[in-house]
Amino acid sequence: MTFTLTSTGFADGGPLPDAQVQAKGNRSPQLRWSGAPAGTKSFAITCFDPDAPTGSGFWHWTVANIPTGVTELAEGAAVPSGAVEGRTDFGTPGFGGAAPPQGHGPHRYIFTVFAVDVERLDVTPDNSGAIFGFNLHFHTLAKASITGVYENRG
């Protein structure tokens, strides 16, 4: 079975809906995943913009310690009990919608779900995307991604 991630809000490679744009809705998208490998003990989700003009991209969402019984999040839903949302590059925990600089061209927002080999990663709401990524590097069994695109034309 293949590990997959889908969304009812946008197709892979398609435009992000206004609901996922910071200035227009700022809600996390609906996400559903399936086909996690044997040995999965929790899930994590990230949203990363590699096109941000920072030299290191931009973290829009990090979530860890999602129980294995959860395989879908509704649009704008609170994360499950026990899950941890990390600090985005906006400076606060939680989802931060698409917000590229006006006229910078299209940006890709890569949503990734990770099948994790431990029930709990050692992360807190104060941790950055880099810390989440470091922990995930050592505990990922599989991952699946879907990409939405958004351009701020003003």
C-alpha positions in Angstrom: 0.0 0.0 0.0 1.3 3.5 -0.9 1.3 6.3 1.7 -0.8 9.2 0.3 -2.0 12.6 1.2 -5.0 14.4 -0.4 -7.1 17.4 0.2 -10.7 18.2 -0.9 -9.7 21.9 -1.0 -7.0 21.8 -3.7 -5.4 19.4 -6.2 -1.7 18.6 -6.0 0.0 21.4 -8.0 -3.2 23.5 -8.1 -4.0 26.9 -6.6 -4.6 27.2 -2.8 -8.1 28.4 -2.0 -8.6 31.8 -0.3 -9.3 30.0 3.0 -5.6 29.0 3.2 -4.3 32.5 2.5 -3.3 34.5 5.6 -5.1 37.7 4.6 -8.3 36.0 3.3 -9.1 33.1 5.7 -6.0 31.8 7.4 -7.5 28.3 8.0 -5.6 25.1 7.7 -6.7 22.9 4.8 -8.7 19.7 5.0 -6.1 16.9 4.8 -6.6 13.1 4.6 -3.9 10.4 4.5 -3.9 6.7 4.1 -1.5 3.8 3.6 0.8 4.4 6.6 3.4 1.7 7.0 3.5 -0.9 9.7 5.2 0.4 12.8 3.7 3.8 12.6 3.1 5.1 16.1 2.1 8.7 15.4 1.8 11.3 12.6 3.3 14.7 12.0 2.3 17.4 9.5 4.3 20.3 8.1 3.7 23.1 5.6 6.7 24.7 4.1 7.2 27.4 1.4 10.6 26.8 -0.3 10.1 29.9 -2.5 10.1 32.5 0.3 12.8 35.1 -0.1 14.6 34.2 3.1 17.5 31.9 1.9 15.9 29.1 4.0 12.3 29.0 3.0 9.4 29.6 5.4 7.6 27.3 7.9 3.8 27.8 7.8 2.8 24.9 10.0 4.3 22.1 12.1 2.3 19.6 14.0 3.6 16.4 15.8 2.3 13.6 18.0 -1.0 13.1 16.1 -2.4 9.7 17.3 -2.5 6.9 14.7 -6.3 6.7 14.9 -6.5 10.2 13.3 -6.1 10.1 9.5 -7.9 13.3 8.6 -8.1 16.9 9.7 -11.1 19.1 8.6 -10.5 22.6 7.3 -9.6 24.9 10.1 -9.9 22.1 12.7 -8.1 22.1 16.0 -5.4 19.6 16.2 -6.2 16.4 18.1 -5.7 16.2 21.9 -2.1 15.5 22.7 -0.7 16.9 19.4 1.7 19.8 19.5 1.8 22.7 17.0 5.1 24.3 16.7 6.1 27.9 16.1 5.8 29.1 12.5 8.1 31.5 11.0 5.4 34.1 11.7 6.6 33.7 15.3 3.6 31.8 16.9 2.3 28.2 17.0 -0.5 27.1 14.8 -1.3 27.4 11.1 -0.1 30.5 9.2 -1.6 30.9 5.7 0.1 31.7 2.5 1.5 35.3 2.5 4.1 35.8 -0.2 5.3 39.3 -0.9 3.2 41.1 -3.6 4.7 40.6 -7.0 7.2 37.9 -5.9 5.6 35.3 -8.2 4.0 32.0 -7.4 5.0 30.3 -4.2 4.6 26.5 -3.5 3.1 25.4 -0.2 4.2 21.8 0.5 2.0 20.0 2.9 3.7 16.8 4.2 2.4 14.1 6.5 5.0 11.9 8.2 4.5 8.4 9.5 6.5 8.4 12.7 8.1 5.5 14.6 7.5 6.9 18.1 4.3 8.0 19.8 5.8 11.4 20.9 8.5 13.5 19.4 10.3 15.7 21.9 9.0 19.0 20.6 7.1 22.0 22.1 5.0 24.9 20.9 8.1 27.0 21.2 10.2 24.9 18.7 10.8 26.1 15.2 10.3 24.2 12.0 14.0 23.3 12.0 13.7 21.6 15.3 10.6 19.7 14.2 12.5 18.7 11.0 15.5 17.6 13.0 13.4 15.3 15.1 11.4 14.0 12.1 14.7 13.2 10.3 15.5 10.5 12.9 11.9 9.0 13.2 10.2 9.1 9.8 9.1 5.8 8.4 7.4 7.3 5.3 6.1 10.6 4.1 3.5 11.9 1.6 3.1 15.4 0.2 0.6 17.6 -1.7 1.5 21.1 -3.0 -0.7 24.1 -3.4 0.4 27.2 -5.2 -0.4 30.9 -4.4 0.7 34.2 -5.9 0.0 37.6 -4.3 -0.8 39.8 -7.3 -2.0 42.6 -5.0 
